[in-house]
Amino acid sequence: MLILLPLPDRDFDVTEVAVPWKSLTDLGHEVVFATEHGDGPPAADPLLLTGVLFGQLGAEPEPKEFYEQLTGETSFRHPVAWADLRPEAYDGLILPGGHAPGMRQYLGSGLLREKIAEFWRLDRPVGAICHGVLALARTRDPATGRSVLADRRTTCLPGYMERTAYYLTAWRRGRYYRTYPAYVEDEVVAALDDPAQFERGPIELRRRGTATDDSPAFVVQDDTYLSARWPGDAYLFARRFATMLA
């Protein structure tokens, strides 16, 4: 199956892109990348490759290895431009996250939201993780003017995770962990019909799910929509998305 994965030109999350890509392509699916202009390979947030503070708070070794493999792929080096996307050509859509400033190109794009709305109406699998849920929360249903998530159960980056990362690193990285003045959770919840539709999941700040251990991970599935909180959920997210495709 053909999976669409839009990205900004820079600063996306290493794990939230590389793990789903690796998991899905290993199962025989094809992942197509798309950037605003399609004029060259995008680049992940470099601090997630080297470590945000003293070599820590970055991606784990295996996702970094997957990302290194990904950067050599033709589909990654030659992405499609957002304007050229035909949503009906794809069987699934994945919206990854990231928090560094370059993500605003992707999270703030009206054109990309138009393409997301077109795909959403097809009722095919849509997965969003971390800040990627913001792209959906900001996408409006043309028929109602409401967010496409208005009547859905969802998770996203919880406020306690975003606050903790910001407070730990602000002395060195400034507002690196604050993509927007509002917390992701607050904006997502505001887009829902009922705040009870938001599911925060278990409190978790350190442990991450892996290829063999889902115990720290958490995702929410509502019909054809799948959401996850942060890179620590990426392996479980990728497996659940593959099941939805099947």
C-alpha positions as CSV (number, residue, x, y, z in Angstrom):
1,M,0.0,0.0,0.0
2,L,1.0,3.6,-0.6
3,I,1.4,5.8,2.6
4,L,1.8,9.5,2.5
5,L,4.1,11.2,5.1
6,P,4.3,15.0,4.8
7,L,7.2,16.8,6.4
8,P,8.6,20.3,7.0
9,D,12.0,21.1,5.4
10,R,13.7,20.8,8.7
11,D,13.3,20.0,12.4
12,F,10.9,17.0,12.4
13,D,11.3,14.3,15.0
14,V,13.8,11.6,14.1
15,T,11.9,8.7,15.8
16,E,8.4,9.6,14.8
17,V,9.4,9.5,11.1
18,A,12.1,6.8,11.0
19,V,10.4,4.2,13.1
20,P,7.0,4.2,11.1
21,W,9.0,4.3,7.8
22,K,11.1,1.3,8.8
23,S,8.2,-0.7,10.2
24,L,5.9,-0.1,7.2
25,T,8.5,-0.6,4.5
26,D,9.7,-3.8,6.1
27,L,6.1,-5.0,5.7
28,G,6.2,-4.2,2.0
29,H,4.3,-0.9,2.1
30,E,5.7,2.1,0.2
31,V,6.1,5.5,2.0
32,V,6.0,8.7,-0.1
33,F,7.4,11.8,1.5
34,A,6.1,15.3,0.7
35,T,7.5,18.8,1.6
36,E,6.2,22.3,0.8
37,H,8.1,22.7,-2.4
38,G,9.5,19.2,-3.0
39,D,12.9,20.7,-3.8
40,G,15.3,18.5,-2.0
41,P,15.6,16.1,1.0
42,P,14.2,17.4,4.4
43,A,16.3,17.2,7.5
44,A,15.4,16.0,11.0
45,D,16.0,18.1,14.1
46,P,19.8,17.9,14.5
47,L,19.6,18.1,18.3
48,L,17.7,14.9,18.4
49,L,20.7,13.2,16.6
50,T,23.4,14.7,18.9
51,G,21.5,15.2,22.2
52,V,19.6,18.2,23.5
53,L,21.6,18.5,26.7
54,F,25.0,16.9,27.3
55,G,24.2,14.2,24.7
56,Q,20.9,13.3,26.4
57,L,17.2,13.8,25.5
58,G,17.7,12.8,21.9
59,A,16.6,9.8,19.8
60,E,17.6,6.3,20.8
61,P,20.3,4.5,18.8
62,E,18.0,2.3,16.8
63,P,15.8,5.1,15.5
64,K,18.9,7.1,14.6
65,E,20.2,4.1,12.6
66,F,16.8,3.9,10.8
67,Y,17.1,7.6,10.0
68,E,20.5,7.2,8.6
69,Q,19.1,4.4,6.3
70,L,16.2,6.7,5.4
71,T,18.3,9.6,4.2
72,G,19.6,7.4,1.4
73,E,16.2,6.5,0.1
74,T,15.1,8.0,-3.3
75,S,11.6,8.7,-2.0
76,F,13.1,10.8,0.9
77,R,15.7,12.6,-1.3
78,H,13.0,13.5,-3.9
79,P,9.8,14.4,-2.0
80,V,6.6,15.4,-3.6
81,A,5.5,19.1,-3.3
82,W,2.4,19.6,-1.2
83,A,0.6,21.4,-4.1
84,D,1.1,18.3,-6.3
85,L,-0.5,15.8,-3.9
86,R,-3.5,13.9,-4.9
87,P,-4.8,12.5,-1.6
88,E,-7.0,9.8,-3.3
89,A,-3.8,8.2,-4.6
90,Y,-2.8,7.1,-1.1
91,D,-4.0,4.3,1.2
92,G,-2.9,5.9,4.5
93,L,-1.6,9.2,5.9
94,I,0.9,9.6,8.8
95,L,1.4,13.0,10.4
96,P,4.6,12.9,12.6
97,G,5.6,15.6,15.1
98,G,8.6,17.6,16.2
99,H,8.9,20.7,18.4
100,A,11.8,22.8,17.0
101,P,11.0,26.0,15.1
102,G,11.2,24.5,11.7
103,M,8.0,22.5,12.4
104,R,5.9,25.7,12.1
105,Q,6.2,25.5,8.3
106,Y,4.3,22.2,8.5
107,L,2.0,22.8,11.4
108,G,1.0,26.3,10.1
109,S,0.4,25.5,6.4
110,G,-3.1,26.2,5.1
111,L,-2.3,24.3,1.9
112,L,-1.3,21.2,3.8
113,R,-4.4,21.4,5.9
114,E,-6.5,21.4,2.7
115,K,-4.8,18.2,1.5
116,I,-5.3,16.6,5.0
117,A,-9.0,17.5,4.8
118,E,-9.3,15.9,1.4
119,F,-7.7,12.7,2.7
120,W,-9.7,12.7,5.9
121,R,-13.0,12.6,3.8
122,L,-11.8,9.4,2.2
123,D,-12.2,7.6,5.5
124,R,-8.8,5.8,5.1
125,P,-6.3,5.3,7.9
126,V,-4.8,8.4,9.4
127,G,-2.2,8.4,12.1
128,A,-0.8,11.4,14.0
129,I,1.8,11.4,16.8
130,C,2.9,14.2,19.2
131,H,2.7,17.6,17.5
132,G,1.3,15.9,14.4
133,V,-2.1,15.9,16.1
134,L,-2.0,19.7,15.9
135,A,-2.1,19.5,12.1
136,L,-5.4,17.6,12.4
137,A,-6.8,19.7,15.2
138,R,-6.3,22.8,13.0
139,T,-7.8,21.1,9.9
140,R,-11.4,22.1,9.3
141,D,-14.2,20.1,7.7
142,P,-15.4,22.3,4.8
143,A,-19.0,21.1,5.4
144,T,-19.2,22.1,9.1
145,G,-16.3,24.4,9.8
146,R,-15.4,22.3,12.8
147,S,-12.1,20.6,13.4
148,V,-11.9,17.1,11.8
149,L,-11.1,15.9,15.3
150,A,-14.2,17.5,16.9
151,D,-16.0,14.2,17.5
152,R,-13.0,11.9,17.9
153,R,-11.1,10.4,20.8
154,T,-7.5,11.3,20.7
155,T,-4.2,11.8,22.5
156,C,-1.3,14.0,21.7
157,L,1.8,15.4,23.5
158,P,0.5,15.8,27.1
159,G,1.0,19.1,28.8
160,Y,3.1,17.6,31.6
161,M,5.6,16.2,29.1
162,E,5.9,19.5,27.2
163,R,6.3,21.6,30.4
164,T,8.8,19.2,31.9
165,A,11.0,19.3,28.8
166,Y,10.8,23.0,28.6
167,Y,11.7,23.6,32.3
168,L,14.6,21.2,32.1
169,T,16.2,22.8,29.1
170,A,15.1,26.5,29.0
171,W,18.4,27.6,30.6
172,R,20.3,26.3,27.7
173,R,17.9,26.0,24.8
174,G,15.4,28.8,25.4
175,R,12.0,28.1,23.9
176,Y,13.2,25.1,21.9
177,Y,10.5,22.9,23.5
178,R,7.8,25.5,23.1
179,T,6.7,25.5,19.5
180,Y,3.8,27.8,20.2
181,P,2.7,29.8,23.2
182,A,-0.2,27.4,23.8
183,Y,0.6,23.9,24.9
184,V,-0.2,21.2,22.3
185,E,-2.7,19.5,24.7
186,D,-4.6,22.7,25.3
187,E,-5.1,23.5,21.6
188,V,-6.1,19.9,20.8
189,V,-8.6,19.7,23.6
190,A,-10.1,23.1,22.5
191,A,-10.8,21.5,19.1
192,L,-12.9,18.7,20.6
193,D,-16.6,18.7,21.3
194,D,-16.0,17.4,24.8
195,P,-12.7,17.5,26.7
196,A,-13.4,14.0,27.9
197,Q,-12.5,12.8,24.4
198,F,-8.9,13.5,25.2
199,E,-6.9,10.6,26.6
200,R,-3.7,11.5,28.4
201,G,-2.4,8.0,29.0
202,P,-0.2,6.8,31.9
203,I,2.3,9.3,33.3
204,E,5.6,8.5,31.6
205,L,8.8,10.7,31.3
206,R,11.7,8.3,30.8
207,R,10.8,4.9,29.4
208,R,10.2,4.4,25.7
209,G,8.6,1.6,23.9
210,T,10.8,-0.5,21.7
211,A,10.5,-3.1,19.0
212,T,10.0,-5.8,21.7
213,D,8.4,-3.9,24.6
214,D,5.2,-1.9,24.4
215,S,4.7,-1.6,28.1
216,P,5.6,2.1,28.4
217,A,3.8,3.0,25.1
218,F,0.2,4.4,24.7
219,V,-1.9,5.0,21.6
220,V,-5.6,5.8,21.0
221,Q,-7.6,4.4,18.1
222,D,-10.9,5.8,17.1
223,D,-12.2,4.0,13.9
224,T,-9.7,4.9,11.1
225,Y,-7.9,7.4,13.3
226,L,-4.8,6.6,15.4
227,S,-2.9,8.9,17.7
228,A,0.1,8.7,20.0
229,R,1.8,11.0,22.5
230,W,5.6,11.2,21.8
231,P,8.6,9.3,20.3
232,G,8.2,6.7,23.1
233,D,5.0,5.5,21.5
234,A,6.4,5.2,17.9
235,Y,6.9,1.5,17.7
236,L,3.5,0.6,19.0
237,F,2.0,3.4,16.8
238,A,3.7,1.9,13.7
239,R,2.4,-1.6,14.4
240,R,-1.1,-0.4,15.1
241,F,-1.1,1.6,11.9
242,A,0.0,-1.4,9.9
243,T,-2.8,-3.4,11.4
244,M,-5.3,-0.7,10.3
245,L,-4.0,-0.9,6.8
246,A,-4.5,-4.6,6.8
